[in-house]
Amino acid sequence: MQLVRHPNNPILEPIADHPWESRTVFNCGVINHGNEIVLIYRAQGHDNDVSRLGYAASTNGVHFERLAEPVFSPETPDEALGIEDCRLTLIDGRVQMLYTAWSPRNIQVGRASTTDFSTWERHGIAFPGPDNKDAALFPRKINGRYCAFHRIPKSMWIAWSDDLETWGDYTKIMDPRLGCYDDLKLGAGGPPIETDLGWLVIYHGVDQNLVYCLGVALLDIDDPSKVLNRPKEPVLAPEEPWELVGDVPNVVFTCGTAERGDDYLIYYGGADRVIGLATANKQALLDYAANG
Ligand code: BMA
């Protein structure tokens, strides 16, 4: 099973006229908003490595209109070196965003929320460092509690919360696998997708050569610490020139998926410089996650 790249790729690229996104636009959170697909994407200028978040929206999922200014930029000491790789989840009418907050001291997971993508409420650090990232909230409570993915090197973990504020019961769910595309480290993509067979997870795996691929797994719907299946082959590996060469070579990295009809639309960063789109038939991807 392989994801299918869209012929218009890459669908979003840096803009020379916008200093804050002149060098890179990549890993993006994804959410449906009205009849639009919204991407909240990571961007860097040529002046330094600090990442900010930009906004782009589209009705067809391929042609995106973006704003000229970032919608979320570093403000607190915890974010001094940048805001990276956000994941978006709609909960009770608010868009919840978990993001990597990078500072000279720490790499931690911050949380903020919004209803309109221009006004954000910051909720502080959700998961403390020293090297915690790749966090994504599940779209609903499980057995009365919120659940979220996060990454403590070099594995994928989940955490639990009654109120989105205080997190605990940290549980490791997936480790690197010897000889596989994810034998060095791994982390969540976007929020998991609820299906009849379980939580469908699209995640990134990194091998010993630092090649970033996308793979899938299936988790138990009532107990996501139980991995029901985890195919050994990736569903997307860097192949296109813009996936092989960029700010960091050999990277495909997703932070979110949208759904349109029978397809999943998987948005991903290519070589940490541009954004690509790959699609998969829903049933085919689920079959592979369950049986591959
Ligand atoms: C990870 C994150 C991602 C990035 C990837 C490849 O550690 O920093 O933002 O896309 O490395 O460089």
Residues whose N, C-alpha, C, O or C-beta is under 5 A from the ligand:
A	BS01	BMA	D85 V248 V251 F253 D272
